[in-house]
Amino acid sequence: MKKFFDVFPSLTLEDKARDLFAQVEVERISATKRKDFLRIYILSERLIEKEHILKAEETMKRQLFPGFPMVIKIYEKYRLSSQYNPEKFTDLYRNSILLELKEYSPVEYNVFKHADISYPEENRLLLTMEDSVPARSRADELVRILDKIYNERCGFRVDIGVDYKESKAGKHREEDDLRIARQIAEISARAFGGRPAAGGEDGISGAVMP
């Protein structure tokens, strides 16, 4: 593996991001046959906020491929020290998880944002969500995403469970839940002919998510 700036020596990042990426190693790079999608797999011993990852992708596109319709995706993995456990990691990385979920789906984002997170046992994380149609319909997908973040990306061996709590919503919540559920069904029907979306390599749906 090579250091990030040995692979991209002409890239200029802001000071904080440059300091973080200076310690990053590039595991591999792959591109589509059309050369319009570049995947960069990195390994870091320090957590990098998702905001810096997204900004680096945009900066690389602008500086390295000006005027070319290139999509750049950075897939990060972390080799964290023993000082990290799932609870400490959540405290430090929760805003990055929220940003990533917001980029992926407003439904999963809102469910996670309003969920209570507890650790009833060592290496067990429990999400207690407001009991609603969106929460129940997207719980499995949210758990899949979190499993990729905690276990595949960061090397934990944490079991992620789900529980539900009574909704604190106002009088229009039931109508809102039904409306959102219908929107989800309509979007799924238009995009996948009524079948669940299959995970691909890109973004959170990717095999690496990293």
C-alpha positions, 0 to 999 in steps of 0.5 A: 500500500502507498500513502494517499498523497504518494498516489495523488501528489498534486491534490490540494486539500484544506489543512485539517483534511490534508493532515488526516489524509496524510496518514491514510494508505490507499489499498486499491483503486478501480475504475469502470470500463468507461473510465467515468467512475473511480473507486478509491479504497483507503485504510486509516488509523484515525477516524475521518469525519464523513464531511471530510470524505465527501469534500475530498471526493468533490475536490478530487473530481474538480482538481484532477478531472476538470471538465470531465463527468467523473464520479469519485467514491472513497471507501474508507476502512479503519484500523482503530486502537483498543481505546475504541469500543462501540459506545465511544465510537458512536459518540465520536462518529454519530454526526458522520453516520447521520450525514451518510444516512442523509445522503442515502435516504431521508427515511433511515436518517430520520429513524436513526436521528430520533432513536435511542442508542443503548449498550445492554451487553458488551458488543451489543448495540440496541436501537430503540426507535419510535414505533411508526410505519417508516421505522418498522418498514426500514429497520432491517435496512438501517441495521444492514447499514449500521452493520457495515459501518460498525463491523466492516468499516471499523472492525467491531464485532457488535450485534445490532438489535432493534426495539420500539417505543411509543411515538411522541408524535402529534395528532397528524403522525399516523397520517404522515406515516401512511403518506411516507409508506405510500411514497416508499412503495411508489418509489420502489415500484417505479424503480424496481418494478415492486421488487426490493432494491438490490444492494450494489457496490456504490455508497452505503449499499456497497459491499464495502460501504465501506 
